[in-house]
Amino acid sequence: MWIMKRKKMYYLWLLPAVFCLGYYCLCVSYAGAGSSFIKIWLAGAVFFACVFGVRFVVAKGIISLPHRVTSCAIIIMAALFLSFFVIEMLVAFNLHTKPYDRCDYVIVLGCRVKGTEVSKSLRARLDAALEYIGENDKTCIIVSGGKGNGEDISEAEAMKRYLVAHGISEERIVMEDKSVDTSENILFSAEYINDSQAKIGVVSNDFHLFRAKQLVRAKGFSNVCGISAPTDRVLFLNYMIREYFGVLKDLFTGNMF
């Protein structure tokens, strides 16, 4: 009986397949099919369904796989799950960290702009920045983000307008408007900071802070802290998964060293 149940454990692969499909449908209904990265959930549903299919036909004796192939598959999947666990723990431990008092610079990382209006995620970052710089009136603000598809102005320009509209003097704001991703945000923003010992705060949504801080440290700055902005609750899981791939990309390209 135990052996029979053990053989049927391949049905467990249907659980993540159903979950991925369900979460994908939720994200589409909530944020639209064009929302950032949500197609990974559809890919996940297909992947887990394929694993179930392979396990099913092997268990039924329809096909047989060499032991070497099975062993390699197990090792690869174990390595992926281990790397996923480690990276997600690092991201989770950095979701909410207390920022330094009186930072010399605050870098506000850009996010999608809808025409000329800031998106919900970018507004959350700017509001977190406003709260911090309102209590630290000597801090220089670097707004970082170029102009992407569907954006009428650069993200940096949209951020500057938002901050000025909320009472921040233009003289305190430096615009970095050439970058197209997080690594470039940090690379180009660092050009405005000529003191490696300066206290730097990085403003981004909570899931993004681990990678953002590591990228700043990789540019030779040692006094780096995160200033956390909240993330949409429905899309939080999607962003956490996206961050795993973002960290891997920056690791393999050497941006985090």
BELGIBEL-V959038 format. One record per helix or strand of 3 or more residues. SS is the DSSP state (a for helix, b for strand). FROM is the first residue (numbers start at 0). TO is the last residue. If there is no record, write none. Layout:
SS | FROM | TO
SS | FROM | TO
//
This chain:
a | 1 | 30
a | 38 | 58
a | 66 | 92
b | 104 | 108
b | 112 | 114
a | 119 | 134
b | 139 | 143
a | 154 | 164
a | 169 | 171
b | 172 | 175
a | 181 | 189
b | 199 | 204
a | 205 | 216
b | 223 | 228
a | 235 | 251
//
